[in-house]
C-alpha cells in the first residue's frame, strides 16, 4: 500500500487559497505560537474545503505532486503514513 502524504499548512502570508497535491491536509492557521487548533481534512478529488477557524480555502489540485502545494512556503509539516 502506498504511503499517503499529509501536509500541515499555515497561512502567515494571508493568501486566500492554497492548492495541494495531496488529499490529506491540516490547517494550523499561523505558525506557533499564533496557531489555531489544528484541524484536518480529507479532500475529494479536485475538491476544496474552507477552514472554519481562519477561512483559508484549501483546494486539491491533481496537477501538483502529492507532496507539493502552492504557495510552497505554507507547509508547516509533512507526514507520510
N, C-alpha and C positions, 0 to 999 in steps of 0.2 A: 504494500500500500504506500502510495506517495505521501510524503510529509506535506502538511498544509501550512502555509505561512500565515501568521497573524501579525499585523502591523498595529502598534500602539502609536497614535498620532497626537501631536499637539498643534495648536494654531496660534502661536505667538505672533505670526505675521498678520493675522486677521483676514486671511483670504476667505472669500465666500464659499468656495468649493474646492475640495481635494479629490483628485481622481486616483484610484488604486487599482492594481492588477489582481490583488487577492480578493477573495470574497469574505475574509475573516478580518475584521478591523475593530480597534478600540479607539475611543476618544478620551483624551485627558484634558482637553480644553487649552491648557497652557503648560509650560514646563514647571515642575515642582520648584518652589512650594506654592505656586499660584494655581495649581491644577484643580479641576473639579473632580468629583467622584468618577473613577474610570468606568466607562460603560462600553460594552462590547456588542457588536452587531454581526449578523450573517447576511450578506447581500445576495440577492438573486442575481443571476447572470444579467449584466447590463443595468442593474437596479441602483437605487440610491436610498440613503437614509438622511435624516436631519437630526443632529444631536439635540436632545431636549434641554441640555444644560447651556450650551454655547451657541446653538443654532448653526453650526458648521454643517454644510452639506457634504456628504461623502458618497462619491459615485464610483461604481465598479466600471472600469474601462478594460475590456478584454484585449485591447491592443497593447496594453502595458504588460511587462514581465510580472510574474506573480509577486516578486519581492520589491516591485517598483511603485512609486507614486509621484504625482505631480501636484505641487512642487515637492521635490525630493527632500528639501530641508525640514519638512514637518514630521519626519519619522523620529519618534522618541525611543522605541524599542522594536526589535524584530524577533519573533519566536517561530521556531519550526517544530511541529509536533503532531 
